[in-house]
């Protein structure tokens, strides 16, 4: 058990030294490993949501933003 604790401490140390992007990727992978309730309809639901948003954009109900602006805002929120 002691060896496992030391291995975990080393793993944690390595994880903390990752870049923000690498940490986010690692977190996503670990969370996906914990999520055993995979919805087989998820892809279809996302396609429907994308279509709904696109239709709203075409109607003028949603405002488009430049991709670099959106990515900057996302980056600001996660850091």
C-alpha positions as CSV (number, residue, x, y, z in Angstrom):
1,X,0.0,0.0,0.0
2,X,2.9,2.3,0.7
3,X,4.3,1.9,-2.8
4,X,0.9,2.8,-4.2
5,X,0.9,6.0,-2.2
6,X,4.3,6.9,-3.4
7,X,3.3,6.1,-7.0
8,X,0.2,8.3,-6.6
9,X,2.3,11.2,-5.2
10,X,4.7,10.9,-8.2
11,X,1.7,10.8,-10.6
12,X,0.2,13.8,-9.0
13,X,3.5,15.7,-9.1
14,X,3.7,15.0,-12.9
15,X,0.1,15.9,-13.5
16,X,0.6,19.3,-11.7
17,X,3.5,20.1,-14.0
18,X,1.4,19.7,-17.2
19,X,0.3,22.7,-19.1
20,X,-3.3,24.0,-18.7
21,X,-4.3,22.3,-22.0
22,X,-2.7,19.0,-21.0
23,X,-4.4,19.1,-17.6
24,X,-7.8,19.7,-19.3
25,X,-7.2,16.8,-21.6
26,X,-6.2,14.5,-18.8
27,X,-9.2,15.6,-16.7
28,X,-11.5,14.8,-19.6
29,X,-10.0,11.4,-20.1
30,X,-10.2,10.6,-16.4
31,X,-13.8,11.8,-16.1
32,X,-14.8,9.8,-19.2
33,X,-13.4,6.7,-17.5
34,X,-15.6,7.3,-14.5
35,X,-18.7,8.0,-16.6
36,X,-20.2,4.5,-17.2
37,X,-23.6,5.8,-18.2
38,X,-22.9,6.5,-21.9
39,X,-26.0,7.5,-23.7
40,X,-26.2,5.7,-27.1
41,X,-28.3,8.6,-28.4
42,X,-25.8,11.3,-27.4
43,X,-24.5,11.9,-30.9
44,X,-28.0,12.2,-32.4
45,X,-28.9,14.6,-29.6
46,X,-25.9,16.8,-30.3
47,X,-26.7,16.8,-34.0
48,X,-30.2,17.9,-33.2
49,X,-28.9,20.6,-30.9
50,X,-26.5,21.8,-33.6
51,X,-29.3,22.0,-36.1
52,X,-31.5,23.9,-33.6
53,X,-28.8,26.4,-33.0
54,X,-28.1,26.8,-36.7
55,X,-31.7,27.4,-37.4
56,X,-31.9,30.0,-34.7
57,X,-28.8,31.7,-36.2
58,X,-30.5,31.8,-39.6
59,X,-33.6,33.3,-38.1
60,X,-31.5,36.0,-36.4
61,X,-32.2,34.7,-32.9
62,X,-28.5,33.9,-32.2
63,X,-25.5,36.2,-32.7
64,X,-22.4,34.8,-34.4
65,X,-19.0,35.5,-32.8
66,X,-15.5,35.0,-34.3
67,X,-13.9,31.7,-33.4
68,X,-10.8,33.4,-31.9
69,X,-13.0,35.5,-29.6
70,X,-14.9,32.5,-28.4
71,X,-11.7,30.5,-27.8
72,X,-10.2,33.4,-25.8
73,X,-13.3,33.6,-23.6
74,X,-13.2,29.9,-23.0
75,X,-9.5,30.1,-22.2
76,X,-10.2,32.9,-19.7
77,X,-12.9,30.9,-18.0
78,X,-10.9,27.8,-17.5
79,X,-7.6,29.4,-16.4
